[in-house]
Amino acid sequence: MTLLAACALPRSGPNKNEIYKGSVDRGGNTHVLFVNDHVARASSYTPSYGFGSDFLGAGTVGADEIRPGDVLGLTIWENVDDGLLASMGQSNTPLQELQVDSGGYIFVPYAGRVRAAGNTPDELRQIITRQLETQTPDPQVTVTRVAGNGATVSVMGKVGGQGVYPIERPTRTLSAMLAQAGGVAIDPEIAVVTVKRGNNTGRVWLRDLYANPRNDVALRPGDVILVEEDQRSFTALGALGGQTKVPLGSEEINAIEAIAMVGGLSSNLADPTGVFVLRNEPQSVARNVLGRDVYGDQRMAYVLDLTRPNGLFLARDFLIRDGDTVYVTEAPYVQWQKTLSAITGSASTANSLSSLGN
């Protein structure tokens, strides 16, 4: 009856022996390892945000380069009283809001269909001037440009003003475009900036964007910029001050800090020899930790014994990563106390019932 009562007693999760039974050494599929200096060093890999070479190697876009979708304004001066385009008594002809078509062309009277995309306003001015020179003496041309949808990026998420913004001379880089959109609207310490360009995606902490000029990448037409809160977290379970999902934030957090963030070990329940960190380890890291070839991601249960002479130091050196589960087992005497309580409680209940029967 005592054994049956013990098996049915409530508890916060599996004990140490039950976790050990799932180890690879005992036919399970989880590598159970006590953390030592080697394990702490080999598992200290921390995935970092950043941009790939396709982002870092891209030069800034010519701010004045004309693209399909841009809107142009032309003014043509003619050195005659009765010109091709100008009305009687007028020396110039304004041609406003000429939109560059999807093929990159505009139509200019007497000059025909002119290739505008890929040229700067000054280069286009020279092209139109040469084509009009054969029909009117000494024409003078000015060209202005308003960036259209062919040279824009989309800014979304936690920013001051979401929208579609043109790439212009002051906004050719990521930080400048974020400033143009009103800056971030969340705590900069937890802000993550993602840039999507075609099939490629880069991500960077906001603080790293400003700390390292290399992260201030040049923008390209069609880029999508998303600002959001960091979603990385770990889960705390077992005999702790709290059982919850905890955001990691932008800092590196070790096992001691992770335990402290949820109120520390429960002094009435926790077994300081049974602090587990559960994670799926990438193949490359698992090989370094285990010292042998393994293939694919590996389930790892790292054991931290805080009662060892260097246990606290090892826990301080062991980094917590996104998706980790920090689990603390109950001390063996806790289950024994629960068993005794169940027995004595059952006996008291039986005595009470017996006295009622008498």
Disulfide bonds with the S-S distance in Angstrom:
none
